[in-house]
Amino acid sequence: MRIGLLPGTFNPPTRAHLALAEAARAHVDRVVFVLPRVLPHKDYNGVPFEARLEMLHAVATPPFDVMVTDGGLFVEIAREARAAVGGQVEITFLCGRDAAERIVAWDYGDAGAFARMLDEFEMLVASRNGDYEPPVGMQGRIRPLELGMECDHISATEVRERIARREAWEHLVPEAIRERVRELYG
């Protein structure tokens, strides 16, 4: 079984998150949105964990699943997913170029740490305001993912900023959570 894991803060979930998950279905058997309790690669402040989880469940309907993890590093998330599923499973992480740059270049305390982590999973990276070029030696485990729609302008940050400026934002989030987003962020 091949599982695609899409971790994020989902603050809030956007149409780009759904487009990424939908595009990955051509490469994996199952797509799981992952909400980590710990976010080592990114600072977080905002809507509480439970509210983000609620919104995620509202948009990640079948064929998608939702998973909460205690670990925040990809290798920790991969191990938790394997333990939950059991048996032989191939893990593929799904992310955009900006997230890939943060995760691959992060200081893990050992120059070769991330390359070794790629023994446990691979990555599919969607273009986001530019394509991602993996470091030398990682191209076989980090590959591009083509989205079915243009998503460069869609981000959770953009949603929050538009709400703060009282500009139209509704088109950036799935219809299923628009009212909840209005309550939580507006």
Backbone as a printed PyTorch tensor [residue, N CA C, xyz], in Angstrom:
tensor([[[  0.8390,  -1.1800,   0.0000],
         [  0.0000,   0.0000,   0.0000],
         [  0.8820,   1.2400,   0.0000]],

        [[  0.4740,   2.2360,  -0.7680],
         [  1.1710,   3.5220,  -0.8440],
         [  0.2780,   4.5910,  -0.2240]],

        [[  0.7920,   5.2460,   0.8060],
         [  0.0200,   6.2780,   1.4940],
         [  0.6760,   7.6310,   1.2810]],

        [[ -0.1240,   8.6040,   0.8750],
         [  0.3360,   9.9810,   0.7490],
         [ -0.0720,  10.7560,   1.9830]],

        [[  0.8960,  11.3420,   2.6640],
         [  0.6410,  12.1200,   3.8710],
         [  0.8110,  13.5990,   3.5700]],

        [[ -0.2030,  14.3800,   3.9030],
         [ -0.1770,  15.8240,   3.6840],
         [ -0.2390,  16.5250,   5.0380]],

        [[  0.9390,  16.7910,   5.6440],
         [  0.9420,  17.4690,   6.9340],
         [  0.8480,  18.9790,   6.7770]],

        [[  0.2860,  19.6270,   7.7780],
         [  0.2160,  21.0710,   7.7530],
         [ -0.4360,  21.6170,   9.0010]],

        [[ -0.4370,  22.9550,   9.1020],
         [ -1.1220,  23.6050,  10.2180],
         [ -2.6060,  23.7540,   9.9170]],

        [[ -2.9570,  23.8080,   8.6290],
         [ -4.3440,  23.9440,   8.1930],
         [ -5.0240,  25.0790,   8.9630]],

        [[ -4.4620,  26.2750,   8.8000],
         [ -4.8730,  27.4490,   9.5590],
         [ -5.3550,  28.5690,   8.6510]],

        [[ -6.4250,  28.3820,   7.8770],
         [ -7.3470,  27.2600,   7.7680],
         [ -7.0060,  26.3600,   6.5720]],

        [[ -7.7190,  25.2260,   6.4450],
         [ -7.5710,  24.4160,   5.2240],
         [ -8.0160,  25.2430,   4.0090]],

        [[ -7.3270,  25.0490,   2.8890],
         [ -7.6280,  25.8290,   1.6830],
         [ -7.9390,  24.9130,   0.5000]],

        [[ -8.3690,  25.5370,  -0.5830],
         [ -8.5890,  24.8020,  -1.8230],
         [ -7.2720,  24.2410,  -2.3600]],

        [[ -6.1470,  24.8800,  -2.0650],
         [ -4.8410,  24.3680,  -2.4990],
         [ -4.5180,  23.0610,  -1.7880]],

        [[ -4.8490,  22.9500,  -0.5050],
         [ -4.6420,  21.6850,   0.2110],
         [ -5.4180,  20.5610,  -0.4810]],

        [[ -6.6620,  20.8410,  -0.8370],
         [ -7.4870,  19.8160,  -1.4990],
         [ -6.9580,  19.4920,  -2.8920]],

        [[ -6.4710,  20.4930,  -3.6140],
         [ -5.9110,  20.2470,  -4.9470],
         [ -4.6700,  19.3660,  -4.8560]],

        [[ -3.8430,  19.6000,  -3.8590],
         [ -2.6450,  18.7870,  -3.6380],
         [ -3.0330,  17.3420,  -3.3500]],

        [[ -4.0110,  17.1560,  -2.4730],
         [ -4.4760,  15.8010,  -2.1440],
         [ -5.0750,  15.1080,  -3.3620]],

        [[ -5.8580,  15.8310,  -4.1130],
         [ -6.4970,  15.2490,  -5.3040],
         [ -5.4460,  14.8450,  -6.3390]],

        [[ -4.4590,  15.6830,  -6.5740],
         [ -3.4000,  15.3710,  -7.5430],
         [ -2.6040,  14.1440,  -7.1110]],

        [[ -2.4220,  13.9770,  -5.8230],
         [ -1.6290,  12.8490,  -5.3080],
         [ -2.3290,  11.5120,  -5.4900]],

        [[ -3.6230,  11.5170,  -5.6530],
         [ -4.3680,  10.2550,  -5.8030],
         [ -3.8830,   9.4390,  -6.9970]],

        [[ -3.2690,  10.0730,  -7.9810],
         [ -2.7250,   9.3590,  -9.1380],
         [ -1.4400,   8.6100,  -8.7880]],

        [[ -0.8530,   8.9280,  -7.6310],
         [  0.4440,   8.3550,  -7.2540],
         [  0.3950,   7.4370,  -6.0360]],

        [[ -0.6670,   7.5460,  -5.2480],
         [ -0.7640,   6.7690,  -4.0090],
         [ -2.1410,   6.1050,  -3.9220]],

        [[ -2.2530,   5.1340,  -3.0240],
         [ -3.5280,   4.4250,  -2.8340],
         [ -4.4550,   5.1560,  -1.8810]],

        [[ -3.8820,   5.9390,  -0.9880],
         [ -4.6710,   6.5950,   0.0550],
         [ -3.9970,   7.9170,   0.4000]],

        [[ -4.7920,   8.9750,   0.5850],
         [ -4.2640,  10.2810,   0.9700],
         [ -4.7980,  10.6230,   2.3630]],

        [[ -3.8700,  11.0150,   3.2410],
         [ -4.2160,  11.3420,   4.6170],
         [ -3.7250,  12.7490,   4.9460]],

        [[ -4.6430,  13.6060,   5.3860],
         [ -4.2800,  14.9230,   5.8890],
         [ -3.7820,  14.7250,   7.3150]],

        [[ -2.6200,  15.2830,   7.6280],
         [ -1.9940,  15.0720,   8.9370],
         [ -1.8840,  16.4020,   9.6710]],

        [[ -2.4510,  16.4260,  10.8680],
         [ -2.3430,  17.6060,  11.7190],
         [ -1.4260,  17.2630,  12.8880]],

        [[ -0.1620,  17.7080,  12.8380],
         [  0.7730,  17.4460,  13.9350],
         [  0.4830,  18.3460,  15.1350]],

        [[  0.6580,  17.7870,  16.3010],
         [  0.5450,  18.5830,  17.5310],
         [  1.7860,  19.4600,  17.7190]],

        [[  2.9120,  19.0310,  17.1450],
         [  4.1930,  19.7370,  17.2420],
         [  4.5870,  20.1870,  15.8430]],

        [[  5.0530,  21.4210,  15.7160],
         [  5.4370,  21.9680,  14.4100],
         [  6.8770,  22.4530,  14.4560]],

        [[  7.8460,  21.5710,  14.2660],
         [  9.2470,  21.9610,  14.3980],
         [  9.7610,  22.8750,  13.2840]],

        [[  9.1640,  22.8250,  12.0860],
         [  9.6790,  23.5940,  10.9560],
         [  9.0200,  24.9560,  10.7910]],

        [[  8.0410,  25.2500,  11.6490],
         [  7.2480,  26.4470,  11.4250],
         [  6.6960,  26.9380,  12.7580]],

        [[  6.7480,  28.2380,  12.9700],
         [  6.1120,  28.8030,  14.1570],
         [  4.6110,  28.8010,  13.9480]],

        [[  3.8570,  28.6230,  15.0290],
         [  2.4100,  28.6330,  14.9060],
         [  1.7940,  29.4760,  15.9970]],

        [[  0.8570,  30.3020,  15.6030],
         [ -0.0360,  30.9670,  16.5340],
         [ -1.3350,  31.1960,  15.7960]],

        [[ -2.4140,  31.0610,  16.4850],
         [ -3.6900,  31.2540,  15.8180],
         [ -4.7710,  30.3740,  16.3810]],

        [[ -5.6640,  29.9580,  15.5130],
         [ -6.8380,  29.1740,  15.8820],
         [ -6.4020,  27.8840,  16.5820]],

        [[ -7.0840,  27.5240,  17.6700],
         [ -6.7040,  26.3350,  18.4360],
         [ -6.7250,  25.0380,  17.6170]],

        [[ -5.9280,  24.1000,  18.0680],
         [ -5.7680,  22.7960,  17.4310],
         [ -7.1230,  22.1330,  17.1520]],

        [[ -7.9990,  22.0540,  18.1490],
         [ -9.2830,  21.3580,  17.9930],
         [-10.1500,  21.9870,  16.9020]],

        [[-10.1270,  23.3020,  16.7750],
         [-10.9160,  23.9720,  15.7360],
         [-10.3520,  23.6640,  14.3510]],

        [[ -9.0200,  23.6260,  14.2340],
         [ -8.4060,  23.2880,  12.9440],
         [ -8.6960,  21.8330,  12.5870]],

        [[ -8.6860,  20.9630,  13.5860],
         [ -9.0130,  19.5560,  13.3500],
         [-10.4590,  19.4060,  12.8950]],

        [[-11.3530,  20.1460,  13.5110],
         [-12.7690,  20.1310,  13.1170],
         [-12.9290,  20.5410,  11.6460]],

        [[-12.2540,  21.6290,  11.2460],
         [-12.3500,  22.0800,   9.8550],
         [-11.7520,  21.0460,   8.9070]],

        [[-10.6700,  20.4430,   9.3170],
         [-10.0170,  19.4360,   8.4880],
         [-10.9390,  18.2470,   8.2530]],

        [[-11.6150,  17.8030,   9.2960],
         [-12.5750,  16.7030,   9.1380],
         [-13.7170,  17.0970,   8.2010]],

        [[-14.1040,  18.3510,   8.2110],
         [-15.1950,  18.8150,   7.3470],
         [-14.8210,  18.7990,   5.8700]],

        [[-13.5370,  19.0050,   5.5530],
         [-13.1260,  19.0640,   4.1430],
         [-12.4580,  17.7830,   3.6500]],

        [[-11.8700,  17.0190,   4.5420],
         [-11.1520,  15.7980,   4.1470],
         [-12.0950,  14.6030,   4.2110]],

        [[-13.1280,  14.6820,   3.4000],
         [-14.1170,  13.6070,   3.3510],
         [-13.6220,  12.5120,   2.4130]],

        [[-14.2080,  11.3160,   2.4840],
         [-13.7550,  10.2310,   1.5990],
         [-13.7020,  10.7000,   0.1560]],

        [[-12.6260,  10.3560,  -0.5270],
         [-11.6790,   9.2780,  -0.2340],
         [-10.5140,   9.6740,   0.6610]],

        [[-10.5410,  10.8490,   1.2620],
         [ -9.4300,  11.3010,   2.0920],
         [ -9.6620,  10.9490,   3.5520]],

        [[ -8.5670,  10.8650,   4.3070],
         [ -8.6100,  10.5890,   5.7360],
         [ -7.8890,  11.6890,   6.4870]],

        [[ -8.0560,  11.7040,   7.8090],
         [ -7.3860,  12.6570,   8.6820],
         [ -6.6640,  11.8770,   9.7730]],

        [[ -5.4730,  12.3540,  10.1310],
         [ -4.6710,  11.7320,  11.1760],
         [ -4.0440,  12.8290,  12.0320]],

        [[ -4.0080,  12.6260,  13.3270],
         [ -3.3170,  13.5200,  14.2470],
         [ -2.0460,  12.8110,  14.6800]],

        [[ -0.9330,  13.5520,  14.7260],
         [  0.3310,  12.9470,  15.1670],
         [  0.9070,  13.7340,  16.3260]],

        [[  1.6580,  13.0300,  17.1460],
         [  2.3620,  13.6760,  18.2550],
         [  3.7080,  14.2050,  17.7900]],

        [[  4.3020,  13.5540,  16.7920],
         [  5.5750,  14.0020,  16.2390],
         [  5.3400,  15.0300,  15.1570]],

        [[  6.3610,  15.8390,  14.8910],
         [  6.2130,  16.8650,  13.8700],
         [  7.1760,  16.7220,  12.7140]],

        [[  8.2950,  16.0090,  12.9270],
         [  9.2340,  15.7810,  11.8280],
         [  8.6450,  14.7370,  10.8860]],

        [[  8.9480,  14.8490,   9.6000],
         [  8.4200,  13.8830,   8.6350],
         [  8.7390,  12.4530,   9.0410]],

        [[  9.9490,  12.1940,   9.5150],
         [ 10.3220,  10.8300,   9.8840],
         [  9.4670,  10.3470,  11.0540]],

        [[  9.1440,  11.2200,  12.0000],
         [  8.2760,  10.8460,  13.1220],
         [  6.8580,  10.5640,  12.6370]],

        [[  6.3690,  11.4130,  11.7470],
         [  5.0240,  11.2240,  11.2010],
         [  4.9480,   9.9230,  10.4110]],

        [[  5.9760,   9.6450,   9.5980],
         [  6.0110,   8.4010,   8.8130],
         [  5.9640,   7.1840,   9.7220]],

        [[  6.7150,   7.2090,  10.7950],
         [  6.7350,   6.0740,  11.7230],
         [  5.3900,   5.9090,  12.4280]],

        [[  4.7560,   7.0150,  12.8160],
         [  3.4320,   6.9270,  13.4360],
         [  2.4090,   6.3600,  12.4530]],

        [[  2.4850,   6.7830,  11.1960],
         [  1.5530,   6.2820,  10.1820],
         [  1.7540,   4.7900,   9.9500]],

        [[  3.0030,   4.3680,   9.8640],
         [  3.2890,   2.9350,   9.6870],
         [  2.7380,   2.1220,  10.8530]],

        [[  2.9270,   2.6040,  12.0600],
         [  2.4410,   1.8960,  13.2390],
         [  0.9110,   1.8190,  13.2430]],

        [[  0.2600,   2.8900,  12.7940],
         [ -1.2050,   2.9120,  12.7670],
         [ -1.7770,   1.9880,  11.7060]],

        [[ -1.1280,   1.9340,  10.5490],
         [ -1.6260,   1.1330,   9.4310],
         [ -1.1940,  -0.3200,   9.5740]],

        [[  0.0350,  -0.5230,  10.0330],
         [  0.5720,  -1.8800,  10.1440],
         [  0.9580,  -2.4190,   8.7820]],

        [[  1.7390,  -3.4500,   8.7810],
         [  2.1380,  -4.0910,   7.5330],
         [  3.0640,  -3.2420,   6.6890]],

        [[  3.2350,  -3.6880,   5.4610],
         [  4.1120,  -2.9970,   4.5230],
         [  3.3790,  -1.7920,   3.9440]],

        [[  3.9710,  -0.6340,   4.0750],
         [  3.3790,   0.5730,   3.5290],
         [  4.5060,   1.4920,   3.0560]],

        [[  4.3040,   2.0580,   1.8770],
         [  5.2280,   3.0570,   1.3540],
         [  4.6500,   4.4290,   1.6920]],

        [[  5.4770,   5.2800,   2.2650],
         [  5.0360,   6.6140,   2.6750],
         [  5.5650,   7.6580,   1.6950]],

        [[  4.6600,   8.5140,   1.2430],
         [  5.0060,   9.6430,   0.3860],
         [  4.4380,  10.8960,   1.0150]],

        [[  5.2890,  11.8710,   1.2730],
         [  4.8170,  13.1480,   1.7960],
         [  4.4620,  14.0680,   0.6500]],

        [[  3.4150,  14.8420,   0.8350],
         [  2.9090,  15.7730,  -0.1580],
         [  3.0910,  17.1800,   0.3890]],

        [[  3.6670,  18.0480,  -0.4200],
         [  3.8430,  19.4290,   0.0420],
         [  4.0920,  20.3430,  -1.1460]],

        [[  4.0780,  21.6290,  -0.8690],
         [  4.4130,  22.6260,  -1.8680],
         [  5.8900,  22.9760,  -1.7990]],

        [[  6.3640,  23.7020,  -2.8020],
         [  7.7660,  24.0850,  -2.8890],
         [  8.2520,  24.7920,  -1.6320]],

        [[  7.4650,  25.7180,  -1.1080],
         [  7.8940,  26.4800,   0.0690],
         [  8.1150,  25.5780,   1.2800]],

        [[  7.2160,  24.6180,   1.4990],
         [  7.3710,  23.6800,   2.6160],
         [  8.5770,  22.7720,   2.3820]],

        [[  8.7550,  22.2980,   1.1590],
         [  9.8960,  21.4240,   0.8540],
         [ 11.2180,  22.1380,   1.1470]],

        [[ 11.3120,  23.3980,   0.7490],
         [ 12.5480,  24.1480,   1.0120],
         [ 12.8320,  24.2340,   2.5100]],

        [[ 11.8150,  24.5110,   3.3060],
         [ 11.9740,  24.6050,   4.7640],
         [ 12.4070,  23.2710,   5.3650]],

        [[ 11.7420,  22.2170,   4.9450],
         [ 11.9480,  20.8970,   5.5490],
         [ 13.2960,  20.2980,   5.1580]],

        [[ 13.6430,  20.3700,   3.8850],
         [ 14.8940,  19.7790,   3.4150],
         [ 16.0990,  20.5550,   3.9520]],

        [[ 15.9980,  21.8820,   4.0420],
         [ 17.1370,  22.6980,   4.4560],
         [ 17.2320,  22.9050,   5.9690]],

        [[ 16.2640,  22.4170,   6.7290],
         [ 16.2490,  22.6340,   8.1710],
         [ 17.4640,  21.9930,   8.8260]],

        [[ 17.9500,  22.5780,   9.9030],
         [ 19.1120,  22.0490,  10.6130],
         [ 18.6680,  20.9300,  11.5580]],

        [[ 18.9110,  19.7010,  11.1460],
         [ 18.5590,  18.5250,  11.9500],
         [ 19.6960,  18.1410,  12.8960]],

        [[ 20.7500,  18.9580,  12.9550],
         [ 21.8620,  18.6920,  13.8500],
         [ 22.9320,  17.7990,  13.2510]],

        [[ 22.7040,  17.3190,  12.0330],
         [ 23.6400,  16.4280,  11.3460],
         [ 23.4280,  16.6530,   9.8540]],

        [[ 24.4740,  16.9930,   9.1340],
         [ 24.3560,  17.3480,   7.7160],
         [ 23.6760,  16.2810,   6.8650]],

        [[ 23.8170,  15.0170,   7.1970],
         [ 23.2250,  13.9540,   6.3820],
         [ 21.9160,  13.4110,   6.9130]],

        [[ 21.3660,  14.0340,   7.9480],
         [ 20.1650,  13.5010,   8.6050],
         [ 18.9740,  13.4070,   7.6510]],

        [[ 18.6970,  14.4710,   6.9090],
         [ 17.5140,  14.4300,   6.0560],
         [ 17.6800,  13.4100,   4.9320]],

        [[ 18.8520,  13.3150,   4.3580],
         [ 19.0860,  12.3270,   3.2960],
         [ 18.8170,  10.9170,   3.8220]],

        [[ 19.2020,  10.6400,   5.0530],
         [ 18.9260,   9.3180,   5.6470],
         [ 17.4220,   9.1230,   5.8920]],

        [[ 16.7310,  10.2080,   6.2460],
         [ 15.2810,  10.1180,   6.4470],
         [ 14.5800,   9.6800,   5.1680]],

        [[ 15.1330,  10.0900,   4.0240],
         [ 14.5150,   9.7280,   2.7450],
         [ 14.5670,   8.2290,   2.4810]],

        [[ 15.2820,   7.4690,   3.3010],
         [ 15.2230,   6.0070,   3.2130],
         [ 13.8730,   5.4970,   3.6970]],

        [[ 13.1700,   6.3130,   4.4840],
         [ 11.8950,   5.8990,   5.0730],
         [ 10.6730,   6.4560,   4.3530]],

        [[ 10.8710,   7.4270,   3.4790],
         [  9.7540,   8.0180,   2.7460],
         [ 10.2740,   8.7360,   1.5200]],

        [[  9.3470,   9.1160,   0.6600],
         [  9.6850,   9.9760,  -0.4670],
         [  8.7880,  11.2070,  -0.3970]],

        [[  9.0240,  12.1550,  -1.2980],
         [  8.2320,  13.3770,  -1.3120],
         [  7.7530,  13.6880,  -2.7250]],

        [[  6.5220,  14.1590,  -2.8080],
         [  5.9770,  14.7320,  -4.0300],
         [  5.7730,  16.2100,  -3.7380]],

        [[  6.3880,  17.0620,  -4.5540],
         [  6.3940,  18.4960,  -4.2840],
         [  5.7160,  19.2470,  -5.4220]],

        [[  4.6810,  19.9990,  -5.0720],
         [  3.9620,  20.8020,  -6.0550],
         [  4.6350,  22.1530,  -6.2160]],

        [[  4.6080,  22.6570,  -7.4170],
         [  5.1240,  23.9870,  -7.7010],
         [  4.3100,  24.9950,  -6.9020]],

        [[  4.9880,  25.9640,  -6.3490],
         [  4.3110,  27.0470,  -5.6230],
         [  5.1670,  28.2800,  -5.7910]],

        [[  4.7190,  29.1510,  -6.6690],
         [  5.5190,  30.3270,  -7.0300],
         [  6.9250,  29.9080,  -7.4410]],

        [[  6.9980,  28.8430,  -8.2080],
         [  8.2640,  28.3140,  -8.6980],
         [  8.3880,  26.8330,  -8.4120]],

        [[  9.1990,  26.1620,  -9.2080],
         [  9.4240,  24.7300,  -9.0410],
         [ 10.4770,  24.4810,  -7.9730]],

        [[ 10.4390,  23.3030,  -7.3800],
         [ 11.4280,  22.9230,  -6.3850],
         [ 12.4980,  22.0670,  -7.0440]],

        [[ 13.7340,  22.4030,  -6.8020],
         [ 14.8630,  21.6320,  -7.3180],
         [ 15.5140,  20.9260,  -6.1290]],

        [[ 15.3360,  19.6060,  -6.0140],
         [ 15.9220,  18.8800,  -4.8750],
         [ 17.4460,  18.9350,  -4.8990]],

        [[ 18.0540,  18.8430,  -3.7190],
         [ 19.5160,  18.8000,  -3.6550],
         [ 20.0540,  17.5850,  -4.4090]],

        [[ 21.2970,  17.6740,  -4.8430],
         [ 21.9510,  16.5830,  -5.5490],
         [ 21.8700,  15.3120,  -4.6960]],

        [[ 21.5310,  14.2160,  -5.3410],
         [ 21.4370,  12.9350,  -4.6600],
         [ 20.0660,  12.6310,  -4.0910]],

        [[ 19.1640,  13.6210,  -4.0730],
         [ 17.8240,  13.4020,  -3.5130],
         [ 16.7380,  13.3490,  -4.5800]],

        [[ 17.1200,  13.5560,  -5.8510],
         [ 16.1290,  13.6320,  -6.9240],
         [ 15.2830,  12.3710,  -7.0550]],

        [[ 15.8360,  11.2230,  -6.7530],
         [ 15.0710,   9.9870,  -6.8690],
         [ 14.0030,   9.8180,  -5.8110]],

        [[ 14.1280,  10.5400,  -4.6910],
         [ 13.1740,  10.4310,  -3.5830],
         [ 12.3070,  11.6770,  -3.4260]],

        [[ 12.6420,  12.7530,  -4.1400],
         [ 11.8480,  13.9840,  -4.1240],
         [ 11.5040,  14.3010,  -5.5700]],

        [[ 10.2190,  14.1670,  -5.8870],
         [  9.7900,  14.3380,  -7.2750],
         [  8.7010,  15.4040,  -7.3740]],

        [[  8.5140,  15.9750,  -8.5660],
         [  7.4760,  16.9930,  -8.7370],
         [  6.0780,  16.3750,  -8.7790]],

        [[  5.1060,  17.1590,  -8.3450],
         [  3.6980,  16.7760,  -8.3990],
         [  2.9530,  17.8620,  -9.1490]],

        [[  2.3190,  17.4770, -10.2430],
         [  1.5450,  18.4260, -11.0360],
         [  0.1370,  18.5440, -10.4650]],

        [[ -0.2850,  19.7820, -10.2010],
         [ -1.6370,  20.0160,  -9.6940],
         [ -2.6030,  20.2000, -10.8510]],

        [[ -3.8590,  19.9310, -10.5950],
         [ -4.8800,  20.0820, -11.6170],
         [ -5.3940,  21.5060, -11.7450]],

        [[ -4.9060,  22.4050, -10.9020],
         [ -5.3500,  23.8010, -10.9540],
         [ -4.2030,  24.7110, -10.5170]],

        [[ -4.2960,  25.9690, -10.8500],
         [ -3.3030,  26.9680, -10.4540],
         [ -3.5720,  27.3540,  -9.0000]],

        [[ -2.5980,  27.1320,  -8.1390],
         [ -2.7820,  27.3780,  -6.7000],
         [ -1.7820,  28.3620,  -6.1190]],

        [[ -0.9370,  28.9610,  -6.9300],
         [  0.1040,  29.8310,  -6.3980],
         [ -0.4570,  30.9520,  -5.5200]],

        [[ -1.6430,  31.4260,  -5.8350],
         [ -2.2270,  32.5470,  -5.0990],
         [ -3.0020,  32.1050,  -3.8580]],

        [[ -3.1030,  30.7900,  -3.6260],
         [ -3.9040,  30.2880,  -2.5140],
         [ -2.9970,  29.8250,  -1.3770]],

        [[ -3.2010,  30.4230,  -0.2120],
         [ -2.4890,  29.9910,   0.9890],
         [ -3.3280,  30.3520,   2.1990]],

        [[ -3.0940,  29.6430,   3.2910],
         [ -3.7990,  29.9600,   4.5280],
         [ -3.4370,  31.3660,   4.9900]],

        [[ -2.1890,  31.7590,   4.7860],
         [ -1.7620,  33.1120,   5.1430],
         [ -2.5550,  34.1400,   4.3530]],

        [[ -2.7290,  33.8890,   3.0570],
         [ -3.4940,  34.8110,   2.2170],
         [ -4.9330,  34.9120,   2.7050]],

        [[ -5.5300,  33.7790,   3.0970],
         [ -6.9020,  33.7990,   3.6220],
         [ -6.9730,  34.6990,   4.8510]],

        [[ -6.0730,  34.4800,   5.8030],
         [ -6.0910,  35.2630,   7.0480],
         [ -5.8570,  36.7480,   6.7750]],

        [[ -4.9170,  37.0460,   5.8750],
         [ -4.6310,  38.4580,   5.5570],
         [ -5.8120,  39.1250,   4.8690]],

        [[ -6.4670,  38.4180,   3.9670],
         [ -7.6320,  38.9820,   3.2870],
         [ -8.7650,  39.2380,   4.2790]],

        [[ -8.9650,  38.3110,   5.1980],
         [-10.0020,  38.5040,   6.2170],
         [ -9.6760,  39.7530,   7.0410]],

        [[ -8.4180,  39.9070,   7.4460],
         [ -8.0010,  41.0580,   8.2460],
         [ -8.1960,  42.3750,   7.4890]],

        [[ -7.9940,  42.3390,   6.1640],
         [ -8.1560,  43.5540,   5.3390],
         [ -9.5880,  43.7400,   4.8590]],

        [[-10.4660,  42.8030,   5.2390],
         [-11.8830,  42.8370,   4.8200],
         [-12.0280,  42.7470,   3.3040]],

        [[-11.1950,  41.8830,   2.7090],
         [-11.2670,  41.6100,   1.2670],
         [-11.8760,  40.2380,   1.0470]],

        [[-12.2900,  39.9750,  -0.1790],
         [-12.8750,  38.6730,  -0.5190],
         [-11.8500,  37.5620,  -0.2770]],

        [[-12.2630,  36.5230,   0.3960],
         [-11.3990,  35.3840,   0.7160],
         [-12.1270,  34.0490,   0.4960]],

        [[-13.4290,  34.1110,   0.3950],
         [-14.2520,  32.9010,   0.3620],
         [-13.8550,  31.9330,  -0.7420]],

        [[-13.4000,  32.4500,  -1.8790],
         [-13.0230,  31.5990,  -3.0100],
         [-11.7570,  30.7800,  -2.7390]],

        [[-11.0400,  31.0770,  -1.6560],
         [ -9.7870,  30.3830,  -1.3500],
         [ -9.9710,  29.1620,  -0.4470]],

        [[-11.1360,  29.0390,   0.1610],
         [-11.3760,  27.9040,   1.0690],
         [-12.5370,  27.0590,   0.5600]],

        [[-12.5560,  25.7710,   0.9150],
         [-13.6760,  24.9260,   0.4970],
         [-14.9990,  25.4410,   1.0710]],

        [[-16.0360,  25.3040,   0.3000],
         [-17.3560,  25.7930,   0.7120],
         [-17.7970,  25.2030,   2.0480]],

        [[-17.4440,  23.9610,   2.3040],
         [-17.8780,  23.2620,   3.5140],
         [-17.4470,  23.9530,   4.8060]],

        [[-16.4040,  24.7970,   4.7520],
         [-15.9320,  25.4310,   5.9900],
         [-15.9970,  26.9530,   5.9560]],

        [[-16.5950,  27.5210,   4.9510],
         [-16.5900,  28.9890,   4.8400],
         [-17.2010,  29.6760,   6.0580]],

        [[-18.3290,  29.2070,   6.5110],
         [-18.9610,  29.8460,   7.6670],
         [-18.1230,  29.6670,   8.9220]],

        [[-17.5200,  28.4930,   9.0850],
         [-16.6750,  28.2480,  10.2660],
         [-15.4270,  29.1370,  10.2190]],

        [[-14.8560,  29.3090,   9.0400],
         [-13.7030,  30.2000,   8.8810],
         [-14.1090,  31.6230,   9.2520]],

        [[-15.2710,  32.0360,   8.8120],
         [-15.7680,  33.3830,   9.1290],
         [-15.8830,  33.5500,  10.6580]],

        [[-16.4110,  32.5450,  11.3460],
         [-16.5510,  32.5950,  12.8110],
         [-15.1970,  32.6410,  13.5200]],

        [[-14.2780,  31.8020,  13.0650],
         [-12.9890,  31.6630,  13.7610],
         [-12.0050,  32.7880,  13.4620]],

        [[-12.0230,  33.3030,  12.2360],
         [-11.0060,  34.2560,  11.8090],
         [-11.5560,  35.6740,  11.6260]],

        [[-12.8630,  35.7960,  11.4980],
         [-13.4210,  37.1010,  11.1630],
         [-13.8570,  37.8790,  12.3560]]])
